Amino acid sequence: MSSTTDKEILEMFGQPARRSRAFEILVHKYQVRVYWVIRRMLLNHEDTNDVMQETFIKIWQNLSRFRHESSLYSWIYRIAINEVYNFFRKRKRLYNLQTTELTDEMIRSMKEDPWFDGDEAQFKLQKAVSGLPYKQQIVFNLRYYENLQYDEMAKILGTSEGGLKASYHWAVKKVEEYLKKH
């Protein structure tokens, strides 16, 4: 099942009788990667599951309109990032929080999350990354954890490679500074 190519998944999805099966295969193939993309931004297992569900709903609703301008994973990643952003906006509005207050709340919830199994160094790294501006968090996570090349990141985020390199550079500097202080 996981050896099914993206092209095969898309071809199956185009056939109404095989659409559900194609989506099952897609979810099986990408669910772990999508989970960690979201989790690194939200820090909490329960919130991550909620956003992951919204992400796959959006994928289901829009897969027939996938234009093949990027890889399927890049397109999925973009949807996941947009859903994380929507989550942040809704949470800030719902609880009338400033960005720093939301970040502090997320860090507290990560520390209390029974699903968090990292050590103190991992906690400090996550805390440092979560304190970055949103775009720098995304760029840092794409490069550091996903090990994506700048050209692939540019396709996902719709921005220039030069801008991404600068964002990553500043993100790394801020993370290093944070880790030195704490």
Backbone as a printed PyTorch tensor [residue, N CA C, xyz], in Angstrom:
tensor([[[  0.8300,  -1.1970,   0.0000],
         [  0.0000,   0.0000,   0.0000],
         [  0.8680,   1.2510,   0.0000]],

        [[  1.8860,   1.3320,   0.8980],
         [  2.7190,   2.5330,   0.9640],
         [  3.6320,   2.6630,  -0.2560]],

        [[  3.7410,   1.5750,  -1.0290],
         [  4.5630,   1.6520,  -2.2350],
         [  3.7920,   2.2450,  -3.4100]],

        [[  2.5170,   2.5400,  -3.2020],
         [  1.7180,   3.1650,  -4.2450],
         [  2.2670,   4.5610,  -4.5040]],

        [[  2.5020,   4.8800,  -5.7690],
         [  3.0560,   6.1980,  -6.0960],
         [  1.9680,   7.2630,  -6.0090]],

        [[  2.4210,   8.5070,  -5.9090],
         [  1.4740,   9.6180,  -5.8980],
         [  0.6580,   9.6400,  -7.1830]],

        [[  1.3040,   9.3490,  -8.2910],
         [  0.6060,   9.3330,  -9.5740],
         [ -0.5120,   8.2910,  -9.5590]],

        [[ -0.2190,   7.1190,  -9.0170],
         [ -1.2380,   6.0630,  -8.9350],
         [ -2.3860,   6.4710,  -8.0110]],

        [[ -2.0490,   7.1070,  -6.9170],
         [ -3.0800,   7.5790,  -5.9840],
         [ -3.9920,   8.5780,  -6.6900]],

        [[ -3.3930,   9.5180,  -7.4060],
         [ -4.1820,  10.5420,  -8.0960],
         [ -5.0480,   9.9350,  -9.2010]],

        [[ -4.5030,   8.9500,  -9.9150],
         [ -5.2940,   8.2730, -10.9470],
         [ -6.4810,   7.5420, -10.3300]],

        [[ -6.2370,   6.8590,  -9.2260],
         [ -7.3230,   6.1600,  -8.5240],
         [ -8.3720,   7.1460,  -8.0290]],

        [[ -7.9170,   8.2680,  -7.4940],
         [ -8.8380,   9.2640,  -6.9520],
         [ -9.7410,   9.8270,  -8.0570]],

        [[ -9.2290,   9.8580,  -9.2700],
         [-10.0180,  10.3500, -10.4010],
         [-11.1240,   9.4010, -10.8290]],

        [[-11.1260,   8.1980, -10.3110],
         [-12.1610,   7.2080, -10.6190],
         [-13.1380,   7.1510,  -9.4450]],

        [[-14.3760,   7.5960,  -9.6360],
         [-15.3240,   7.6610,  -8.5090],
         [-15.4310,   6.3730,  -7.6890]],

        [[-15.3890,   5.2320,  -8.3130],
         [-15.5240,   3.9610,  -7.5820],
         [-14.3020,   3.6640,  -6.7110]],

        [[-13.1570,   4.2750,  -7.0170],
         [-11.9120,   4.0000,  -6.2720],
         [-11.4510,   5.1920,  -5.4290]],

        [[-12.2490,   6.2360,  -5.4210],
         [-11.8790,   7.4810,  -4.7270],
         [-11.5970,   7.2520,  -3.2350]],

        [[-12.4690,   6.5530,  -2.5600],
         [-12.2730,   6.3230,  -1.1210],
         [-11.0080,   5.5190,  -0.8520]],

        [[-10.7830,   4.5020,  -1.6540],
         [ -9.5770,   3.6660,  -1.4830],
         [ -8.3110,   4.4900,  -1.7390]],

        [[ -8.3420,   5.3330,  -2.7390],
         [ -7.1970,   6.1890,  -3.0360],
         [ -6.9000,   7.1130,  -1.8550]],

        [[ -7.9410,   7.6410,  -1.2710],
         [ -7.7460,   8.5400,  -0.1410],
         [ -7.2080,   7.7820,   1.0770]],

        [[ -7.6900,   6.5780,   1.3010],
         [ -7.1620,   5.7230,   2.3700],
         [ -5.6530,   5.5320,   2.2050]],

        [[ -5.2490,   5.2360,   0.9920],
         [ -3.8270,   5.0170,   0.7090],
         [ -3.0370,   6.3090,   0.9520]],

        [[ -3.5780,   7.4300,   0.4990],
         [ -2.9230,   8.7240,   0.6870],
         [ -2.7370,   9.0130,   2.1800]],

        [[ -3.7880,   8.8140,   2.9650],
         [ -3.6970,   9.0630,   4.4040],
         [ -2.6480,   8.1460,   5.0270]],

        [[ -2.6940,   6.8730,   4.6800],
         [ -1.7200,   5.9180,   5.2230],
         [ -0.2830,   6.3330,   4.8610]],

        [[ -0.0980,   6.7890,   3.6560],
         [  1.2430,   7.1570,   3.1780],
         [  1.7850,   8.4120,   3.8630]],

        [[  0.9120,   9.3780,   4.1510],
         [  1.3850,  10.6860,   4.6180],
         [  1.0170,  11.0600,   6.0460]],

        [[  0.2250,  10.2620,   6.7250],
         [ -0.2790,  10.7010,   8.0270],
         [  0.8210,  10.9520,   9.0610]],

        [[  1.8500,  10.1430,   9.1040],
         [  2.9060,  10.3400,  10.0970],
         [  3.6730,  11.6340,   9.8010]],

        [[  4.0210,  11.8420,   8.5580],
         [  4.7500,  13.0720,   8.2010],
         [  3.9170,  14.3090,   8.4880]],

        [[  2.6330,  14.2600,   8.1300],
         [  1.7450,  15.4080,   8.3700],
         [  1.5970,  15.6430,   9.8750]],

        [[  1.4570,  14.5620,  10.6290],
         [  1.3450,  14.6970,  12.0880],
         [  2.5290,  15.4880,  12.6380]],

        [[  3.7510,  15.1140,  12.2520],
         [  4.9260,  15.7650,  12.8250],
         [  5.1210,  17.1840,  12.3170]],

        [[  4.7150,  17.4430,  11.0980],
         [  4.7620,  18.8230,  10.5960],
         [  3.8940,  19.7080,  11.4800]],

        [[  2.7100,  19.2400,  11.7690],
         [  1.7690,  20.0170,  12.5800],
         [  2.2220,  20.0480,  14.0340]],

        [[  2.6400,  18.9200,  14.5620],
         [  3.0130,  18.8240,  15.9760],
         [  4.1680,  19.7560,  16.3110]],

        [[  5.1130,  19.8850,  15.3990],
         [  6.2510,  20.7680,  15.6790],
         [  5.8300,  22.2320,  15.7720]],

        [[  4.6960,  22.5470,  15.1830],
         [  4.2000,  23.9180,  15.2700],
         [  3.2610,  24.0980,  16.4710]],

        [[  2.4400,  23.1110,  16.7610],
         [  1.4270,  23.2540,  17.8100],
         [  1.8690,  22.7180,  19.1640]],

        [[  2.8230,  21.8130,  19.1620],
         [  3.4480,  21.2830,  20.3740],
         [  2.5710,  20.3550,  21.2000]],

        [[  1.2870,  20.2880,  20.9460],
         [  0.3600,  19.5150,  21.7580],
         [ -0.3090,  18.4370,  20.9080]],

        [[ -0.3650,  17.2240,  21.4380],
         [ -0.9060,  16.0830,  20.7030],
         [ -2.3810,  16.2730,  20.3280]],

        [[ -3.1990,  16.6920,  21.2710],
         [ -4.6400,  16.8250,  21.0010],
         [ -4.9080,  17.8930,  19.9360]],

        [[ -4.2680,  19.0500,  20.0650],
         [ -4.4300,  20.1010,  19.0540],
         [ -3.9350,  19.6100,  17.7020]],

        [[ -2.8370,  18.8770,  17.7140],
         [ -2.2780,  18.3440,  16.4720],
         [ -3.2700,  17.4110,  15.7950]],

        [[ -3.8750,  16.5250,  16.5560],
         [ -4.8650,  15.6170,  15.9640],
         [ -6.0360,  16.3760,  15.3620]],

        [[ -6.4970,  17.4230,  16.0460],
         [ -7.6030,  18.2200,  15.5160],
         [ -7.2240,  18.8730,  14.1880]],

        [[ -6.0450,  19.4810,  14.1560],
         [ -5.6010,  20.1660,  12.9360],
         [ -5.2930,  19.1610,  11.8290]],

        [[ -4.7750,  18.0090,  12.2060],
         [ -4.5010,  16.9780,  11.2060],
         [ -5.8070,  16.5180,  10.5540]],

        [[ -6.8400,  16.3580,  11.3530],
         [ -8.1390,  15.9720,  10.8060],
         [ -8.6500,  17.0390,   9.8330]],

        [[ -8.5460,  18.2960,  10.2100],
         [ -8.9530,  19.3900,   9.3150],
         [ -8.1240,  19.3890,   8.0330]],

        [[ -6.8470,  19.0940,   8.1640],
         [ -5.9620,  19.0420,   7.0030],
         [ -6.4240,  17.9680,   6.0260]],

        [[ -6.6990,  16.7870,   6.5180],
         [ -7.1160,  15.7040,   5.6250],
         [ -8.5160,  15.9350,   5.0540]],

        [[ -9.3610,  16.6310,   5.7890],
         [-10.6700,  17.0140,   5.2270],
         [-10.4580,  17.9460,   4.0370]],

        [[ -9.5730,  18.9390,   4.1980],
         [ -9.2760,  19.8730,   3.0960],
         [ -8.6670,  19.1390,   1.9070]],

        [[ -7.7970,  18.1920,   2.1870],
         [ -7.1790,  17.4150,   1.1050],
         [ -8.2630,  16.6490,   0.3510]],

        [[ -9.1580,  15.9930,   1.0760],
         [-10.2620,  15.2430,   0.4530],
         [-11.1010,  16.1710,  -0.4330]],

        [[-11.4260,  17.3430,   0.0960],
         [-12.2840,  18.2850,  -0.6220],
         [-11.6220,  18.8780,  -1.8610]],

        [[-10.3030,  18.9440,  -1.8660],
         [ -9.6020,  19.6600,  -2.9340],
         [ -8.6910,  18.8040,  -3.8000]],

        [[ -8.5710,  17.5340,  -3.5240],
         [ -7.6310,  16.6940,  -4.2650],
         [ -7.9490,  16.6370,  -5.7580]],

        [[ -9.2010,  16.6960,  -6.1090],
         [ -9.5600,  16.6570,  -7.5350],
         [ -9.0890,  17.9140,  -8.2680]],

        [[ -8.7540,  18.9680,  -7.5220],
         [ -8.2700,  20.2140,  -8.1340],
         [ -6.7510,  20.3590,  -8.0650]],

        [[ -6.0660,  19.3180,  -7.5840],
         [ -4.6020,  19.3390,  -7.5340],
         [ -4.0690,  19.5290,  -8.9520]],

        [[ -3.1840,  20.5340,  -9.1400],
         [ -2.7570,  20.9190, -10.4960],
         [ -1.3930,  20.3710, -10.9110]],

        [[ -0.7630,  19.5790, -10.1140],
         [  0.5250,  18.9630, -10.4500],
         [  1.6440,  19.9830, -10.6700]],

        [[  1.5170,  21.1770, -10.0860],
         [  2.5660,  22.1890, -10.2220],
         [  3.6990,  21.9420,  -9.2200]],

        [[  3.4410,  21.1120,  -8.2540],
         [  4.4450,  20.7270,  -7.2650],
         [  4.2260,  19.2530,  -6.9600]],

        [[  5.0440,  18.7100,  -6.0710],
         [  4.8100,  17.3230,  -5.6770],
         [  3.5480,  17.2680,  -4.8220]],

        [[  2.9650,  16.1030,  -4.7450],
         [  1.7600,  15.9380,  -3.9270],
         [  2.0660,  16.2590,  -2.4710]],

        [[  3.2180,  15.8120,  -1.9790],
         [  3.5580,  16.1000,  -0.5850],
         [  3.7080,  17.6030,  -0.3480]],

        [[  4.2980,  18.3220,  -1.2720],
         [  4.4300,  19.7770,  -1.1170],
         [  3.0540,  20.4230,  -0.9970]],

        [[  2.1330,  19.9660,  -1.8150],
         [  0.7650,  20.4860,  -1.7920],
         [  0.1060,  20.1500,  -0.4500]],

        [[  0.2740,  18.9300,   0.0300],
         [ -0.2850,  18.5050,   1.3140],
         [  0.3360,  19.3230,   2.4450]],

        [[  1.6470,  19.5130,   2.3680],
         [  2.3450,  20.2760,   3.3920],
         [  1.7960,  21.7010,   3.4590]],

        [[  1.5580,  22.2750,   2.3090],
         [  1.0180,  23.6470,   2.2540],
         [ -0.3440,  23.7190,   2.9410]],

        [[ -1.1820,  22.7210,   2.6880],
         [ -2.4970,  22.6860,   3.3340],
         [ -2.3280,  22.5650,   4.8460]],

        [[ -1.4240,  21.7010,   5.2940],
         [ -1.1820,  21.5280,   6.7310],
         [ -0.7280,  22.8360,   7.3720]],

        [[  0.1920,  23.5220,   6.7210],
         [  0.6880,  24.7990,   7.2540],
         [ -0.4420,  25.8270,   7.3150]],

        [[ -1.2690,  25.8760,   6.2920],
         [ -2.4090,  26.8040,   6.3080],
         [ -3.3770,  26.4710,   7.4370]],

        [[ -3.5930,  25.1910,   7.6940],
         [ -4.4870,  24.7910,   8.7810],
         [ -3.8900,  25.1400,  10.1400]],

        [[ -2.5850,  25.0230,  10.2870],
         [ -1.9260,  25.4440,  11.5310],
         [ -2.1330,  26.9470,  11.7240]],

        [[ -1.9380,  27.6960,  10.6600],
         [ -2.1310,  29.1530,  10.7350],
         [ -3.5680,  29.4790,  11.1160]],

        [[ -4.5390,  28.7840,  10.5120],
         [ -5.9460,  28.9930,  10.8640],
         [ -6.2040,  28.6720,  12.3350]],

        [[ -5.5800,  27.6190,  12.8190],
         [ -5.7110,  27.2490,  14.2290],
         [ -5.2030,  28.3890,  15.1230]],

        [[ -4.0150,  28.9150,  14.8020],
         [ -3.4600,  30.0220,  15.5890],
         [ -4.4090,  31.2170,  15.5970]],

        [[ -4.8920,  31.5820,  14.4330],
         [ -5.8050,  32.7320,  14.3290],
         [ -7.0600,  32.5160,  15.1660]],

        [[ -7.6670,  31.3270,  15.0330],
         [ -8.8950,  31.0380,  15.7870],
         [ -8.6300,  31.0460,  17.2930]],

        [[ -7.5470,  30.4330,  17.7000],
         [ -7.2290,  30.3510,  19.1300],
         [ -6.9780,  31.7430,  19.7030]],

        [[ -6.2260,  32.5730,  18.9780],
         [ -5.9610,  33.9310,  19.4430],
         [ -7.2560,  34.7220,  19.5670]],

        [[ -8.1220,  34.5820,  18.5740],
         [ -9.3830,  35.3230,  18.5730],
         [-10.3240,  34.7940,  19.6640]],

        [[-10.4280,  33.4820,  19.7860],
         [-11.3370,  32.8690,  20.7510],
         [-10.9950,  33.2610,  22.1830]],

        [[ -9.7130,  33.2500,  22.5000],
         [ -9.2900,  33.5540,  23.8630],
         [ -8.7410,  34.9670,  24.0220]],

        [[ -8.8410,  35.7590,  22.9600],
         [ -8.3710,  37.1460,  22.9760],
         [ -6.9230,  37.2270,  23.4840]],

        [[ -6.0590,  36.4530,  22.8370],
         [ -4.6610,  36.3670,  23.2340],
         [ -3.7510,  37.1000,  22.2680]],

        [[ -2.6630,  37.6020,  22.7880],
         [ -1.5870,  38.1200,  21.9570],
         [ -0.7280,  36.9250,  21.5330]],

        [[  0.0980,  37.0980,  20.5290],
         [  0.9300,  36.0010,  20.0350],
         [  1.8140,  35.4260,  21.1320]],

        [[  2.4410,  36.2790,  21.9450],
         [  3.3220,  35.7730,  23.0040],
         [  2.5320,  34.9910,  24.0510]],

        [[  1.3160,  35.4250,  24.3590],
         [  0.4830,  34.6960,  25.3160],
         [  0.1020,  33.3260,  24.7690]],

        [[ -0.2120,  33.2720,  23.4830],
         [ -0.5580,  32.0030,  22.8550],
         [  0.6460,  31.0640,  22.8670]],

        [[  1.8120,  31.6030,  22.5570],
         [  3.0360,  30.8010,  22.5770],
         [  3.2940,  30.2530,  23.9800]],

        [[  3.1470,  31.0970,  24.9960],
         [  3.3500,  30.6500,  26.3780],
         [  2.3640,  29.5450,  26.7430]],

        [[  1.1050,  29.6950,  26.3370],
         [  0.0850,  28.6860,  26.6270],
         [  0.4280,  27.3600,  25.9420]],

        [[  0.9020,  27.4320,  24.7020],
         [  1.2450,  26.2230,  23.9610],
         [  2.4420,  25.5090,  24.6000]],

        [[  3.4130,  26.2650,  25.0640],
         [  4.5830,  25.6730,  25.7110],
         [  4.1720,  24.9940,  27.0180]],

        [[  3.2930,  25.6560,  27.7900],
         [  2.7870,  25.0360,  29.0260],
         [  2.0600,  23.7350,  28.7030]],

        [[  1.2350,  23.7630,  27.6700],
         [  0.4690,  22.5530,  27.3370],
         [  1.3870,  21.4430,  26.8330]],

        [[  2.4900,  21.8080,  26.1550],
         [  3.4310,  20.7870,  25.6960],
         [  4.0790,  20.1090,  26.9020]],

        [[  4.4740,  20.8830,  27.8810],
         [  5.1340,  20.3360,  29.0680],
         [  4.1950,  19.3870,  29.8180]],

        [[  2.8800,  19.6820,  29.7980],
         [  1.8880,  18.8570,  30.4950],
         [  1.3610,  17.7190,  29.6310]],

        [[  1.6730,  17.7320,  28.3580],
         [  1.1510,  16.7410,  27.4240],
         [  1.7500,  15.3680,  27.7140]],

        [[  0.9110,  14.3680,  28.0310],
         [  1.4540,  13.0330,  28.3050],
         [  2.1020,  12.3910,  27.0760]],

        [[  1.8310,  12.9240,  25.8930],
         [  2.4050,  12.3770,  24.6690],
         [  3.7840,  12.9490,  24.3560]],

        [[  4.1920,  14.0050,  25.0830],
         [  5.5230,  14.5830,  24.8660],
         [  6.5460,  13.6990,  25.5510]],

        [[  7.4640,  13.1630,  24.7750],
         [  8.4460,  12.2450,  25.3540],
         [  9.8760,  12.7380,  25.1740]],

        [[ 10.0330,  14.0090,  24.8940],
         [ 11.3700,  14.5570,  24.7120],
         [ 12.0500,  14.8370,  26.0310]],

        [[ 13.3580,  14.9980,  25.9690],
         [ 14.1130,  15.3380,  27.1650],
         [ 14.1510,  16.8610,  27.3190]],

        [[ 14.8820,  17.3340,  28.2930],
         [ 14.9460,  18.7740,  28.5690],
         [ 15.5470,  19.5440,  27.3880]],

        [[ 16.5360,  18.9690,  26.7210],
         [ 17.1340,  19.6420,  25.5590],
         [ 16.1040,  19.8000,  24.4360]],

        [[ 15.3100,  18.7620,  24.1880],
         [ 14.2710,  18.8380,  23.1590],
         [ 13.2170,  19.8680,  23.5470]],

        [[ 12.8670,  19.9140,  24.8330],
         [ 11.9040,  20.9060,  25.3030],
         [ 12.4280,  22.3200,  25.0660]],

        [[ 13.6970,  22.5590,  25.3910],
         [ 14.2860,  23.8920,  25.1890],
         [ 14.3180,  24.2610,  23.7010]],

        [[ 14.6590,  23.3010,  22.8590],
         [ 14.6690,  23.5690,  21.4180],
         [ 13.2680,  23.9320,  20.9390]],

        [[ 12.2720,  23.1620,  21.3500],
         [ 10.8940,  23.4490,  20.9400],
         [ 10.4490,  24.8210,  21.4500]],

        [[ 10.8330,  25.1440,  22.6540],
         [ 10.4930,  26.4470,  23.2230],
         [ 11.1460,  27.5720,  22.4140]],

        [[ 12.4010,  27.3740,  22.0500],
         [ 13.1140,  28.3810,  21.2520],
         [ 12.4550,  28.5570,  19.8870]],

        [[ 12.1200,  27.4570,  19.2390],
         [ 11.5100,  27.5270,  17.9030],
         [ 10.1210,  28.1510,  17.9810]],

        [[  9.3610,  27.8090,  19.0080],
         [  8.0040,  28.3600,  19.1110],
         [  8.0050,  29.8580,  19.3760]],

        [[  9.1300,  30.3900,  19.8350],
         [  9.2430,  31.8260,  20.0480],
         [  9.6000,  32.6150,  18.7940]],

        [[  9.8860,  31.9000,  17.7110],
         [ 10.2090,  32.5630,  16.4440],
         [  8.9500,  33.1260,  15.8010]],

        [[  9.0920,  34.1440,  14.9530],
         [  7.9500,  34.5640,  14.1470],
         [  7.4430,  33.3840,  13.3090]],

        [[  6.1640,  33.3850,  13.0190],
         [  5.5040,  32.2540,  12.3610],
         [  6.2520,  31.7830,  11.1090]],

        [[  6.6090,  32.7030,  10.2160],
         [  7.2840,  32.3060,   8.9760],
         [  8.6350,  31.6520,   9.2680]],

        [[  9.3680,  32.1930,  10.2280],
         [ 10.6540,  31.6000,  10.5750],
         [ 10.4780,  30.2200,  11.1970]],

        [[  9.4070,  30.0230,  11.9740],
         [  9.1280,  28.6890,  12.5160],
         [  8.9490,  27.6800,  11.3890]],

        [[  8.1580,  28.0660,  10.4050],
         [  7.8930,  27.1670,   9.2790],
         [  9.1880,  26.8410,   8.5520]],

        [[  9.9560,  27.8660,   8.2310],
         [ 11.2020,  27.6710,   7.4960],
         [ 12.1750,  26.8160,   8.3150]],

        [[ 12.2790,  27.0940,   9.6000],
         [ 13.1670,  26.3080,  10.4560],
         [ 12.7420,  24.8440,  10.4600]],

        [[ 11.4560,  24.6020,  10.6490],
         [ 10.9540,  23.2250,  10.6980],
         [ 11.1500,  22.5040,   9.3690]],

        [[ 10.9010,  23.1900,   8.2670],
         [ 11.0870,  22.5660,   6.9560],
         [ 12.5370,  22.1730,   6.7230]],

        [[ 13.4400,  23.0360,   7.1030],
         [ 14.8570,  22.7960,   6.8370],
         [ 15.4760,  21.8510,   7.8730]],

        [[ 15.2290,  22.1440,   9.1440],
         [ 15.8890,  21.3990,  10.2180],
         [ 15.3050,  19.9960,  10.3780]],

        [[ 13.9960,  19.8880,  10.4710],
         [ 13.3670,  18.5890,  10.7210],
         [ 13.0530,  17.8130,   9.4430]],

        [[ 12.5490,  18.5150,   8.4390],
         [ 12.1590,  17.8390,   7.2010],
         [ 13.3260,  17.7100,   6.2250]],

        [[ 14.3920,  18.4790,   6.4650],
         [ 15.5880,  18.4570,   5.6220],
         [ 15.2690,  18.7530,   4.1540]],

        [[ 14.3260,  19.6730,   3.9330],
         [ 13.9610,  20.0270,   2.5670],
         [ 14.9500,  21.0280,   1.9850]],

        [[ 15.1480,  20.9290,   0.7050],
         [ 15.9990,  21.8690,  -0.0120],
         [ 15.2270,  23.1830,  -0.2070]],

        [[ 15.9580,  24.2560,  -0.4190],
         [ 15.3200,  25.5630,  -0.5500],
         [ 14.3840,  25.6450,  -1.7510]],

        [[ 14.7020,  24.9670,  -2.8570],
         [ 13.8140,  25.0340,  -4.0180],
         [ 12.4680,  24.3710,  -3.7190]],

        [[ 12.4800,  23.2800,  -2.9730],
         [ 11.2260,  22.6180,  -2.5970],
         [ 10.4520,  23.4740,  -1.5950]],

        [[ 11.1650,  24.0910,  -0.6640],
         [ 10.5250,  24.9920,   0.2960],
         [  9.8830,  26.1710,  -0.4210]],

        [[ 10.5670,  26.6830,  -1.4480],
         [ 10.0260,  27.8140,  -2.2080],
         [  8.7120,  27.4330,  -2.8800]],

        [[  8.6170,  26.1940,  -3.3890],
         [  7.3780,  25.7310,  -4.0100],
         [  6.2520,  25.6270,  -2.9790]],

        [[  6.5830,  25.1140,  -1.8240],
         [  5.5750,  24.9540,  -0.7720],
         [  5.0600,  26.3020,  -0.2950]],

        [[  5.9800,  27.2230,  -0.0570],
         [  5.6200,  28.4930,   0.5580],
         [  5.3590,  29.6160,  -0.4370]],

        [[  5.6560,  29.3690,  -1.7070],
         [  5.4050,  30.3870,  -2.7150],
         [  6.2540,  31.6350,  -2.5280]],

        [[  7.5080,  31.4320,  -2.2140],
         [  8.4090,  32.5650,  -1.9950],
         [  9.7770,  32.2430,  -2.6010]],

        [[ 10.6750,  33.2030,  -2.5460],
         [ 11.9760,  33.0160,  -3.1840],
         [ 12.9290,  32.2040,  -2.3120]],

        [[ 13.8510,  31.5370,  -2.9700],
         [ 14.8670,  30.7730,  -2.2460],
         [ 15.7360,  31.7070,  -1.3990]],

        [[ 16.0710,  32.8700,  -1.9460],
         [ 16.8960,  33.8320,  -1.2030],
         [ 16.2240,  34.2820,   0.0820]],

        [[ 14.9350,  34.5560,   0.0040],
         [ 14.1830,  34.9500,   1.1970],
         [ 14.1420,  33.8420,   2.2330]],

        [[ 14.0270,  32.6140,   1.7530],
         [ 14.0040,  31.4670,   2.6620],
         [ 15.3490,  31.2650,   3.3430]],

        [[ 16.4180,  31.4420,   2.5800],
         [ 17.7550,  31.3060,   3.1570],
         [ 17.9670,  32.3500,   4.2540]],

        [[ 17.5260,  33.5600,   4.0000],
         [ 17.6540,  34.6220,   5.0000],
         [ 16.8000,  34.3070,   6.2350]],

        [[ 15.5710,  33.8530,   6.0140],
         [ 14.6950,  33.5030,   7.1350],
         [ 15.2990,  32.3910,   7.9730]],

        [[ 15.8450,  31.3690,   7.3070],
         [ 16.4490,  30.2560,   8.0380],
         [ 17.6720,  30.7340,   8.8220]],

        [[ 18.4930,  31.5580,   8.1890],
         [ 19.6840,  32.0940,   8.8510],
         [ 19.2950,  32.8160,  10.1410]],

        [[ 18.2950,  33.7080,  10.0640],
         [ 17.8830,  34.4680,  11.2380],
         [ 17.2130,  33.5670,  12.2680]],

        [[ 16.4750,  32.5820,  11.8200],
         [ 15.8470,  31.6460,  12.7510],
         [ 16.9040,  30.8780,  13.5430]],

        [[ 17.9190,  30.3900,  12.8500],
         [ 18.9870,  29.6400,  13.5180],
         [ 19.7010,  30.5320,  14.5310]],

        [[ 19.9910,  31.7670,  14.1410],
         [ 20.6640,  32.6960,  15.0570],
         [ 19.8290,  32.9110,  16.3240]],

        [[ 18.5100,  33.1180,  16.1430],
         [ 17.6340,  33.3440,  17.2970],
         [ 17.5490,  32.1050,  18.1830]],

        [[ 17.4750,  30.9380,  17.5810],
         [ 17.4260,  29.6950,  18.3540],
         [ 18.7260,  29.5250,  19.1310]],

        [[ 19.8650,  29.7630,  18.4690],
         [ 21.1610,  29.6480,  19.1480],
         [ 21.2510,  30.6190,  20.3220]],

        [[ 20.8100,  31.8550,  20.1070],
         [ 20.8480,  32.8510,  21.1790],
         [ 19.9800,  32.4230,  22.3530]],

        [[ 18.7960,  31.9210,  22.0570],
         [ 17.9020,  31.4590,  23.1060],
         [ 18.5530,  30.3210,  23.8980]],

        [[ 19.1090,  29.3580,  23.1910],
         [ 19.6990,  28.1930,  23.8550],
         [ 20.9170,  28.5770,  24.7080]],

        [[ 21.6710,  29.5760,  24.2640],
         [ 22.8120,  30.0370,  25.0710],
         [ 22.3630,  30.6830,  26.3760]],

        [[ 21.2340,  31.3990,  26.3130],
         [ 20.7120,  32.1040,  27.4960],
         [ 20.0240,  31.1600,  28.4730]],

        [[ 19.4890,  30.0720,  27.9660],
         [ 18.6850,  29.1900,  28.8340],
         [ 19.3920,  27.8920,  28.9760]]])
